[in-house]
Amino acid sequence: MKGKWRITNMPDYEEDYPDMVEPAYILSDGKGAGEFVFGCVTGGIYGAGDETATEVDFMWDGNDEMDPANGGGSATLKPDATLTGQIRFQRGDEAVFIERPWNTSSTAC
């Protein structure tokens, strides 16, 4: 699975938490690597399958409120192009997410 998805729902968090610092997203390069941001959490993803995968398991390393954090996660690409899954913290919480494709434009304003 390759692309960038905008996190639109994280049911276990307050509604405004995912976009606290910047718009929440997950990005996959289709070669097993990527990144994510939500709330005060950032992470680099690795082991996330290839661009043809519709289900992936991955590991991540990053920060939670500037403290080192890591864990695993999973994501499933649905037929309607939404992405659902969870980001798991080592010895901690699970963050469930629902996303839609994030089509960004490079057109000048």
N, C-alpha and C positions, 0 to 999 in steps of 0.2 A: 504494500500500500504506500503510495507516494502522494504527497500533497500537504496542504495546510488546512487545518480545521479550526473553526472558531468555537470555543466552548460556550454553549448556550444554556446549559443547565447543570448544576451540581447540587442535587437534592439534599445532601447532608450538610450544606453550608448556608449561611444567610445569603439572600438573593444578590446583594452587592459585593460579597467577598471575592468571587472569582476575578473581577476587574479592578480590584483595589489599587494595584500599582500600574497596570497596563491591561489592554484587552487580553483576556485569557485565550490560549490556543495550544494546539499540538502541531508540530511540523515533523514530517517524515521525509527523508531524502530518497526512499525507495531502495536503499542499499543497506538497511539495518541500523541507520543512525538517525538522530533527530533531536528535538528539544521540545520543552513545554514550559508554560508559565501559567500560574493561576494564583490569585491572592498574593501572598509573600513567598511563594514557592517557585523556584526555578530548577530545571533539571536538564541534563543531557541524556538522551536515550541511546542505548546500544542493544544490538541483538534483536531488532524489530522486523525481521523478515525482509522480503524483497518487494518490489513494486507490484507484483501480481498477487500477493497474499491478501486474503480478505479477513483473516484472523491472525493476530500476532501476540506473542508474549515478549516482554522486554525487561531489561534492567535499567536503572537510572542512578545517576549521582548528581547531587546539586546542593541546594540550600533551602532552608525553611527559616524565614526571619533571620537570615544571615548566619545561621548555624548549619554546619555540615549535615546533610541528610542523604539518604539513599533508599533504594527498595526495588520493587518490581512493578509490573503492570500488565495489562492486557487490553486489547481493543478489537472490535469486530466492525467491519464495514458492512452496512446494511444495503439492501437493494435500492433504497431511496437516496443513497449517497451520504446518509448520516453515519457517524462513528459513535459507538457506545463502548464503554469499558470502565476501567478503574486504574488508579495509580495507588500503589500500596507503599506505605512507609515501613522501613525495617523496624520491627518490634513496635508497630504503632497503628495508626489509622489507615483507612482505605478511603480514597476520594473517588466516588462514582461520578462519571461525566457523560454528557450527551453533547455531540457536536454536529455542526453542519459545515460543508465546504466553505472555505474563506477565499472567495474570489477577489483578489486585490487587483487594482488597475494601476498601470504605470503611466496613464494619460496625465499630462500636465494640466494643472488647473488654469 
